[in-house]
Protein backbone atom coordinates (compact mmCIF):
# COMPACT_ATOMS: atom_id res chain seq x y z
CA UNK A 1 0.00 0.00 0.00
CA UNK A 2 1.12 3.56 -0.70
CA UNK A 3 2.59 5.39 2.25
CA UNK A 4 1.14 8.72 3.25
CA UNK A 5 3.85 11.38 3.53
CA UNK A 6 4.60 12.19 7.14
CA UNK A 7 5.34 15.51 8.75
CA UNK A 8 8.95 16.09 9.76
CA UNK A 9 10.04 15.32 13.28
CA UNK A 10 10.13 18.29 15.65
CA UNK A 11 13.41 20.17 15.75
CA UNK A 12 13.33 19.23 19.45
CA UNK A 13 15.89 21.10 21.54
CA UNK A 14 16.30 24.27 19.49
CA UNK A 15 12.56 24.62 18.82
CA UNK A 16 11.70 23.77 22.42
CA UNK A 17 14.06 26.48 23.68
CA UNK A 18 12.52 29.00 21.28
CA UNK A 19 8.99 28.01 22.35
CA UNK A 20 9.97 28.15 26.02
CA UNK A 21 11.44 31.63 25.66
CA UNK A 22 8.37 32.92 23.78
CA UNK A 23 6.04 31.44 26.41
CA UNK A 24 8.17 32.86 29.22
CA UNK A 25 8.17 36.33 27.69
CA UNK A 26 4.38 36.25 27.27
CA UNK A 27 3.79 35.00 30.80
CA UNK A 28 5.99 37.72 32.23
CA UNK A 29 4.74 40.51 29.97
CA UNK A 30 1.42 39.50 28.35
CA UNK A 31 1.04 42.82 26.53
CA UNK A 32 3.94 41.80 24.23
CA UNK A 33 1.48 39.51 22.43
CA UNK A 34 -0.62 42.40 21.20
CA UNK A 35 1.91 43.22 18.47
CA UNK A 36 1.64 39.70 17.03
CA UNK A 37 -1.00 39.01 14.39
CA UNK A 38 -1.70 36.00 12.17
CA UNK A 39 -0.30 33.28 14.42
CA UNK A 40 -2.64 30.39 13.52
CA UNK A 41 0.25 28.76 11.63
CA UNK A 42 1.60 27.80 15.09
CA UNK A 43 -1.02 25.04 15.10
CA UNK A 44 0.80 23.38 12.18
CA UNK A 45 3.92 22.75 14.27
CA UNK A 46 4.15 19.27 15.79
CA UNK A 47 5.54 20.52 19.11
CA UNK A 48 3.19 20.60 22.12
CA UNK A 49 4.57 23.97 23.13
CA UNK A 50 3.38 25.56 19.89
CA UNK A 51 -0.24 24.74 20.77
CA UNK A 52 0.28 26.27 24.22
CA UNK A 53 1.90 29.36 22.71
CA UNK A 54 -1.07 29.71 20.36
CA UNK A 55 -3.47 29.36 23.29
CA UNK A 56 -1.59 32.04 25.25
CA UNK A 57 -1.76 34.41 22.28
CA UNK A 58 -5.50 33.76 21.89
CA UNK A 59 -6.20 34.46 25.57
CA UNK A 60 -4.13 37.64 25.59
CA UNK A 61 -5.75 38.94 22.39
CA UNK A 62 -9.23 38.30 23.85
CA UNK A 63 -8.25 39.97 27.16
CA UNK A 64 -5.62 42.61 26.27
CA UNK A 65 -5.23 43.95 29.82
CA UNK A 66 -4.66 40.48 31.35
CA UNK A 67 -1.81 40.11 33.84
CA UNK A 68 0.42 37.15 34.65
CA UNK A 69 -1.70 35.89 37.57
CA UNK A 70 -4.94 35.88 35.59
CA UNK A 71 -3.17 34.26 32.66
CA UNK A 72 -1.88 31.45 34.87
CA UNK A 73 -5.39 30.87 36.25
CA UNK A 74 -6.39 29.40 32.88
CA UNK A 75 -4.30 26.33 33.76
CA UNK A 76 -5.18 26.10 37.48
CA UNK A 77 -6.90 22.71 36.97
CA UNK A 78 -3.83 21.18 35.29
CA UNK A 79 -1.44 21.11 38.24
CA UNK A 80 1.62 19.89 36.35
CA UNK A 81 1.26 22.47 33.56
CA UNK A 82 0.27 25.23 35.98
CA UNK A 83 3.38 24.59 38.08
CA UNK A 84 5.60 24.61 34.98
CA UNK A 85 4.07 27.85 33.67
CA UNK A 86 4.30 29.49 37.10
CA UNK A 87 7.97 28.52 37.19
CA UNK A 88 8.54 30.05 33.74
CA UNK A 89 6.70 33.20 34.78
CA UNK A 90 9.24 33.66 37.59
CA UNK A 91 12.30 32.75 35.51
CA UNK A 92 15.05 35.36 35.50
CA UNK A 93 15.67 36.46 31.91
CA UNK A 94 19.15 36.74 30.46
CA UNK A 95 20.60 40.21 30.83
CA UNK A 96 20.89 40.63 27.06
CA UNK A 97 17.09 40.30 26.73
CA UNK A 98 16.17 42.83 29.41
CA UNK A 99 14.68 45.85 27.71
CA UNK A 100 14.58 43.94 24.39
CA UNK A 101 11.61 41.68 25.16
CA UNK A 102 9.48 42.76 22.18
CA UNK A 103 12.32 42.15 19.70
CA UNK A 104 13.21 38.86 21.37
CA UNK A 105 9.60 37.66 21.10
CA UNK A 106 9.51 38.68 17.43
CA UNK A 107 12.78 36.79 16.84
CA UNK A 108 11.26 33.68 18.48
CA UNK A 109 8.18 33.92 16.28
CA UNK A 110 10.35 34.37 13.17
CA UNK A 111 12.41 31.26 14.04
CA UNK A 112 9.23 29.23 14.63
CA UNK A 113 7.71 30.44 11.36
CA UNK A 114 10.83 29.41 9.44
CA UNK A 115 10.63 26.00 11.13
CA UNK A 116 6.95 25.65 10.19
CA UNK A 117 7.74 26.52 6.58
CA UNK A 118 10.59 24.00 6.45
CA UNK A 119 8.32 21.25 7.79
CA UNK A 120 5.74 22.08 5.14
CA UNK A 121 8.35 22.15 2.33
CA UNK A 122 9.72 18.78 3.47
CA UNK A 123 6.20 17.35 3.52
CA UNK A 124 5.39 18.68 0.05
CA UNK A 125 8.70 17.37 -1.35
CA UNK A 126 7.99 13.92 0.05
CA UNK A 127 4.41 13.96 -1.23
CA UNK A 128 5.58 15.13 -4.67
CA UNK A 129 8.03 12.24 -4.88
CA UNK A 130 5.47 9.65 -3.77
CA UNK A 131 2.11 10.80 -5.11
CA UNK A 132 2.48 14.09 -6.94
CA UNK A 133 1.03 17.44 -5.90
CA UNK A 134 -2.24 19.16 -6.69
CA UNK A 135 -2.05 22.51 -8.50
CA UNK A 136 -2.76 24.27 -5.20
CA UNK A 137 0.07 22.37 -3.48
CA UNK A 138 2.44 23.16 -6.37
CA UNK A 139 1.62 26.84 -6.01
CA UNK A 140 2.13 26.67 -2.23
CA UNK A 141 5.43 24.85 -2.73
CA UNK A 142 6.71 27.51 -5.16
CA UNK A 143 5.68 30.25 -2.74
CA UNK A 144 7.43 28.54 0.19
CA UNK A 145 10.63 28.12 -1.84
CA UNK A 146 10.51 31.79 -2.80
CA UNK A 147 10.05 32.78 0.85
CA UNK A 148 12.96 30.53 1.85
CA UNK A 149 15.16 32.13 -0.81
CA UNK A 150 14.21 35.63 0.38
CA UNK A 151 14.88 34.59 3.98
CA UNK A 152 18.34 33.30 3.11
CA UNK A 153 19.12 36.69 1.56
CA UNK A 154 18.89 38.29 4.99
CA UNK A 155 15.20 39.16 5.17
CA UNK A 156 13.42 38.08 8.32
CA UNK A 157 10.27 35.96 8.29
CA UNK A 158 7.09 37.99 8.61
Backbone as CSV, one residue per row, in Angstrom:
resi,resn,N_x,N_y,N_z,CA_x,CA_y,CA_z,C_x,C_y,C_z
1,UNK,0.820,-1.197,0.000,0.000,0.000,0.000,0.861,1.257,0.000
2,UNK,0.373,2.296,-0.622,1.116,3.562,-0.702,1.201,4.212,0.671
3,UNK,2.379,4.694,0.972,2.593,5.386,2.255,2.127,6.820,2.143
4,UNK,1.516,7.306,3.201,1.139,8.722,3.252,2.368,9.490,3.727
5,UNK,2.703,10.598,3.072,3.853,11.383,3.531,3.636,11.829,4.971
6,UNK,4.701,11.803,5.735,4.599,12.192,7.141,5.211,13.556,7.354
7,UNK,4.751,14.218,8.383,5.337,15.505,8.745,6.733,15.243,9.321
8,UNK,7.605,16.219,9.209,8.954,16.091,9.756,8.903,15.985,11.270
9,UNK,9.928,15.398,11.824,10.042,15.324,13.279,10.297,16.720,13.831
10,UNK,9.854,16.977,15.056,10.135,18.291,15.654,11.633,18.544,15.724
11,UNK,12.001,19.783,15.684,13.411,20.172,15.746,13.873,20.128,17.201
12,UNK,13.176,19.426,18.015,13.332,19.234,19.449,14.018,20.359,20.219
13,UNK,15.262,20.196,20.581,15.894,21.097,21.545,15.845,22.559,21.142
14,UNK,16.258,22.875,19.924,16.296,24.268,19.488,14.883,24.872,19.461
15,UNK,13.934,24.141,18.888,12.558,24.618,18.820,11.959,24.720,20.213
16,UNK,12.229,23.735,21.055,11.698,23.772,22.418,12.224,24.980,23.189
17,UNK,13.491,25.305,23.010,14.060,26.483,23.685,13.407,27.763,23.174
18,UNK,13.169,27.824,21.879,12.519,28.996,21.280,11.094,29.122,21.810
19,UNK,10.362,28.002,21.825,8.994,28.014,22.349,8.978,28.413,23.821
20,UNK,9.906,27.858,24.580,9.967,28.152,26.020,10.238,29.632,26.252
21,UNK,11.144,30.213,25.490,11.440,31.631,25.656,10.226,32.484,25.293
22,UNK,9.561,32.158,24.189,8.373,32.918,23.777,7.283,32.827,24.842
23,UNK,7.051,31.635,25.363,6.040,31.437,26.406,6.424,32.212,27.665
24,UNK,7.695,32.144,28.036,8.171,32.861,29.225,7.958,34.360,29.073
25,UNK,8.339,34.897,27.931,8.170,36.334,27.689,6.703,36.743,27.795
26,UNK,5.809,35.923,27.233,4.382,36.254,27.274,3.805,36.136,28.682
27,UNK,4.267,35.149,29.423,3.786,35.003,30.800,4.234,36.198,31.648
28,UNK,5.451,36.632,31.431,5.994,37.725,32.230,5.470,39.089,31.794
29,UNK,5.183,39.218,30.509,4.738,40.505,29.967,3.678,40.238,28.901
30,UNK,2.456,39.884,29.318,1.417,39.497,28.354,1.165,40.521,27.243
31,UNK,1.325,41.792,27.535,1.042,42.824,26.531,1.938,42.707,25.291
32,UNK,3.054,41.997,25.394,3.936,41.800,24.232,3.187,41.111,23.086
33,UNK,2.206,40.289,23.436,1.476,39.513,22.427,0.643,40.388,21.508
34,UNK,0.290,41.564,21.961,-0.624,42.404,21.198,-0.035,42.868,19.870
35,UNK,1.277,42.826,19.737,1.911,43.219,18.472,1.914,42.063,17.464
36,UNK,1.607,40.864,17.920,1.643,39.700,17.030,0.269,39.450,16.423
37,UNK,0.239,39.307,15.119,-1.001,39.013,14.387,-0.749,37.773,13.539
38,UNK,-1.808,37.152,13.085,-1.698,35.995,12.174,-0.757,34.920,12.713
39,UNK,-1.144,34.306,13.791,-0.298,33.284,14.416,-0.930,31.890,14.383
40,UNK,-1.999,31.701,13.598,-2.638,30.386,13.524,-1.714,29.311,12.951
41,UNK,-0.705,29.719,12.182,0.252,28.760,11.634,0.970,27.990,12.745
42,UNK,0.977,28.526,13.970,1.602,27.803,15.091,0.967,26.422,15.280
43,UNK,-0.314,26.308,14.934,-1.015,25.039,15.100,-0.510,23.968,14.135
44,UNK,0.265,24.359,13.121,0.804,23.376,12.178,2.089,22.728,12.690
45,UNK,2.687,23.317,13.717,3.919,22.747,14.269,3.588,21.525,15.110
46,UNK,4.436,20.501,15.058,4.150,19.267,15.795,4.458,19.356,17.295
47,UNK,5.129,20.401,17.716,5.543,20.517,19.112,4.365,20.908,20.002
48,UNK,4.268,20.279,21.181,3.185,20.600,22.119,3.229,22.065,22.529
49,UNK,4.409,22.588,22.701,4.568,23.967,23.130,3.979,24.971,22.161
50,UNK,3.941,24.625,20.875,3.381,25.561,19.892,1.881,25.721,20.083
51,UNK,1.202,24.655,20.498,-0.245,24.740,20.771,-0.477,25.615,22.005
52,UNK,0.382,25.455,22.997,0.282,26.266,24.217,0.565,27.733,23.912
53,UNK,1.581,27.990,23.098,1.899,29.356,22.711,0.709,29.987,21.981
54,UNK,0.103,29.228,21.083,-1.075,29.712,20.362,-2.197,30.037,21.345
55,UNK,-2.416,29.152,22.288,-3.468,29.357,23.293,-3.203,30.625,24.111
56,UNK,-1.957,30.821,24.522,-1.588,32.039,25.252,-1.902,33.287,24.424
57,UNK,-1.511,33.268,23.166,-1.761,34.407,22.283,-3.257,34.675,22.143
58,UNK,-4.052,33.610,22.004,-5.504,33.757,21.894,-6.084,34.413,23.151
59,UNK,-5.691,33.926,24.302,-6.204,34.459,25.571,-5.839,35.935,25.715
60,UNK,-4.597,36.252,25.429,-4.134,37.640,25.587,-4.853,38.561,24.596
61,UNK,-5.058,38.100,23.378,-5.746,38.939,22.391,-7.212,39.146,22.768
62,UNK,-7.828,38.158,23.427,-9.226,38.299,23.854,-9.338,39.171,25.102
63,UNK,-8.261,39.202,25.905,-8.249,39.971,27.157,-6.957,40.787,27.202
64,UNK,-6.883,41.873,26.436,-5.624,42.614,26.269,-4.998,43.149,27.569
65,UNK,-5.784,43.386,28.579,-5.233,43.952,29.824,-4.898,42.865,30.849
66,UNK,-4.901,41.604,30.434,-4.660,40.483,31.354,-3.254,40.573,31.946
67,UNK,-3.123,40.135,33.201,-1.807,40.108,33.837,-1.364,38.652,34.013
68,UNK,-0.166,38.480,34.509,0.420,37.149,34.654,-0.442,36.225,35.511
69,UNK,-0.908,36.717,36.657,-1.704,35.885,37.572,-2.986,35.385,36.910
70,UNK,-3.694,36.282,36.251,-4.940,35.879,35.587,-4.661,34.939,34.422
71,UNK,-3.563,35.147,33.757,-3.174,34.264,32.663,-2.912,32.849,33.185
72,UNK,-2.183,32.758,34.271,-1.882,31.450,34.867,-3.144,30.726,35.335
73,UNK,-4.148,31.473,35.753,-5.393,30.872,36.246,-6.059,29.983,35.196
74,UNK,-5.810,30.227,33.940,-6.392,29.404,32.879,-5.940,27.946,32.980
75,UNK,-4.833,27.700,33.644,-4.300,26.333,33.764,-4.338,25.828,35.206
76,UNK,-5.098,26.468,36.064,-5.175,26.102,37.482,-5.556,24.627,37.669
77,UNK,-6.428,24.088,36.814,-6.897,22.710,36.968,-5.892,21.663,36.483
78,UNK,-4.871,22.097,35.772,-3.835,21.182,35.288,-2.574,21.458,36.108
79,UNK,-2.482,20.816,37.261,-1.444,21.115,38.244,-0.038,21.076,37.656
80,UNK,0.274,20.029,36.896,1.624,19.889,36.348,1.949,21.051,35.410
81,UNK,1.026,21.377,34.496,1.260,22.474,33.558,1.258,23.816,34.284
82,UNK,0.336,23.983,35.212,0.268,25.233,35.980,1.598,25.483,36.702
83,UNK,2.115,24.457,37.361,3.384,24.591,38.084,4.524,24.952,37.133
84,UNK,4.550,24.327,35.964,5.602,24.606,34.982,5.497,26.047,34.471
85,UNK,4.267,26.477,34.170,4.067,27.846,33.675,4.384,28.874,34.761
86,UNK,3.995,28.573,35.992,4.300,29.490,37.103,5.807,29.616,37.271
87,UNK,6.510,28.506,37.108,7.969,28.518,37.189,8.567,29.383,36.074
88,UNK,8.056,29.238,34.860,8.541,30.045,33.737,8.245,31.526,33.970
89,UNK,7.089,31.809,34.539,6.700,33.200,34.783,7.662,33.883,35.757
90,UNK,8.309,33.095,36.603,9.238,33.660,37.592,10.698,33.518,37.179
91,UNK,10.937,32.951,35.996,12.298,32.750,35.508,12.996,34.088,35.283
92,UNK,14.216,34.170,35.740,15.045,35.358,35.499,15.503,35.322,34.045
93,UNK,15.254,36.396,33.322,15.675,36.455,31.914,17.151,36.807,31.826
94,UNK,17.745,36.388,30.708,19.145,36.740,30.458,19.258,38.257,30.390
95,UNK,20.386,38.761,30.829,20.602,40.209,30.834,20.466,40.824,29.444
96,UNK,20.917,40.095,28.425,20.891,40.629,27.064,19.461,40.876,26.580
97,UNK,18.491,40.178,27.161,17.095,40.301,26.729,16.410,41.474,27.434
98,UNK,16.847,41.799,28.630,16.172,42.832,29.406,16.120,44.141,28.640
99,UNK,14.896,44.642,28.485,14.677,45.851,27.714,14.480,45.578,26.226
100,UNK,14.702,44.333,25.799,14.585,43.941,24.393,13.513,42.863,24.211
101,UNK,12.580,42.782,25.157,11.614,41.679,25.158,10.777,41.606,23.875
102,UNK,10.321,42.764,23.385,9.482,42.761,22.180,10.254,42.202,20.988
103,UNK,11.495,42.644,20.809,12.318,42.150,19.701,12.632,40.670,19.881
104,UNK,12.906,40.273,21.099,13.209,38.860,21.375,12.009,37.976,21.047
105,UNK,10.807,38.420,21.423,9.596,37.659,21.097,9.421,37.571,19.582
106,UNK,9.635,38.678,18.892,9.510,38.675,17.426,10.537,37.724,16.807
107,UNK,11.747,37.713,17.345,12.781,36.788,16.845,12.348,35.334,17.050
108,UNK,11.758,35.038,18.207,11.258,33.678,18.477,10.198,33.294,17.461
109,UNK,9.257,34.185,17.229,8.175,33.918,16.279,8.753,33.716,14.874
110,UNK,9.720,34.529,14.486,10.352,34.369,13.169,11.017,33.004,13.034
111,UNK,11.743,32.578,14.084,12.406,31.258,14.039,11.369,30.135,13.930
112,UNK,10.279,30.260,14.672,9.233,29.233,14.631,8.546,29.206,13.270
113,UNK,8.337,30.372,12.674,7.713,30.438,11.359,8.613,29.786,10.302
114,UNK,9.899,30.052,10.372,10.832,29.409,9.436,10.796,27.892,9.601
115,UNK,10.717,27.446,10.846,10.634,26.003,11.134,9.346,25.417,10.547
116,UNK,8.230,26.120,10.731,6.945,25.651,10.189,7.004,25.555,8.668
117,UNK,7.609,26.541,8.041,7.738,26.522,6.576,8.604,25.360,6.115
118,UNK,9.702,25.102,6.835,10.588,23.999,6.452,9.860,22.655,6.562
119,UNK,9.098,22.487,7.623,8.323,21.254,7.793,7.368,21.067,6.618
120,UNK,6.713,22.149,6.235,5.741,22.077,5.137,6.449,21.782,3.807
121,UNK,7.583,22.420,3.564,8.347,22.152,2.329,8.777,20.686,2.300
122,UNK,9.295,20.179,3.406,9.722,18.775,3.468,8.551,17.844,3.167
123,UNK,7.396,18.156,3.752,6.199,17.351,3.525,5.803,17.369,2.041
124,UNK,5.776,18.570,1.458,5.386,18.680,0.051,6.392,17.987,-0.872
125,UNK,7.684,18.056,-0.551,8.701,17.365,-1.353,8.479,15.853,-1.295
126,UNK,8.211,15.353,-0.104,7.986,13.918,0.054,6.719,13.490,-0.685
127,UNK,5.674,14.285,-0.552,4.410,13.956,-1.228,4.592,14.012,-2.743
128,UNK,5.332,15.006,-3.236,5.577,15.127,-4.674,6.287,13.888,-5.199
129,UNK,7.256,13.407,-4.454,8.029,12.236,-4.877,7.172,10.966,-4.864
130,UNK,6.238,10.887,-3.929,5.471,9.652,-3.768,4.147,9.648,-4.524
131,UNK,3.461,10.782,-4.553,2.110,10.799,-5.115,1.874,11.928,-6.106
132,UNK,2.734,12.905,-6.133,2.485,14.095,-6.942,1.701,15.119,-6.133
133,UNK,1.697,16.351,-6.619,1.030,17.440,-5.905,-0.149,17.965,-6.724
134,UNK,-1.139,18.473,-6.026,-2.241,19.157,-6.694,-1.712,20.506,-7.176
135,UNK,-2.471,21.183,-8.032,-2.054,22.510,-8.504,-1.915,23.480,-7.329
136,UNK,-2.828,23.398,-6.377,-2.762,24.272,-5.204,-1.489,23.995,-4.396
137,UNK,-1.144,22.725,-4.220,0.073,22.368,-3.485,1.323,22.809,-4.244
138,UNK,1.298,22.690,-5.570,2.442,23.156,-6.374,2.643,24.647,-6.192
139,UNK,1.553,25.394,-6.196,1.616,26.845,-6.007,2.159,27.172,-4.608
140,UNK,1.652,26.463,-3.607,2.127,26.669,-2.234,3.620,26.350,-2.130
141,UNK,4.037,25.260,-2.762,5.432,24.845,-2.731,6.337,25.913,-3.348
142,UNK,5.934,26.446,-4.508,6.715,27.510,-5.155,6.807,28.735,-4.254
143,UNK,5.697,29.090,-3.629,5.681,30.253,-2.740,6.606,30.034,-1.534
144,UNK,6.565,28.844,-0.963,7.426,28.541,0.187,8.902,28.579,-0.200
145,UNK,9.235,28.072,-1.388,10.626,28.116,-1.845,11.084,29.554,-2.059
146,UNK,10.197,30.380,-2.595,10.512,31.793,-2.800,10.744,32.485,-1.448
147,UNK,9.886,32.206,-0.494,10.048,32.784,0.848,11.361,32.330,1.487
148,UNK,11.702,31.055,1.296,12.959,30.529,1.852,14.150,31.221,1.207
149,UNK,14.073,31.453,-0.103,15.160,32.128,-0.808,15.302,33.564,-0.310
150,UNK,14.179,34.257,-0.139,14.212,35.628,0.377,14.783,35.648,1.791
151,UNK,14.393,34.678,2.607,14.884,34.589,3.983,16.373,34.352,4.047
152,UNK,16.886,33.579,3.099,18.336,33.302,3.113,19.138,34.493,2.600
153,UNK,18.445,35.475,2.012,19.119,36.688,1.563,19.127,37.760,2.653
154,UNK,18.791,37.366,3.881,18.892,38.288,4.995,17.591,38.909,5.442
155,UNK,16.495,38.636,4.726,15.205,39.159,5.165,14.640,38.288,6.259
156,UNK,13.996,38.881,7.256,13.422,38.082,8.324,12.044,37.583,7.919
157,UNK,11.597,36.519,8.555,10.271,35.962,8.290,9.215,36.883,8.875
158,UNK,8.202,37.147,8.125,7.089,37.987,8.614,5.796,37.238,8.463
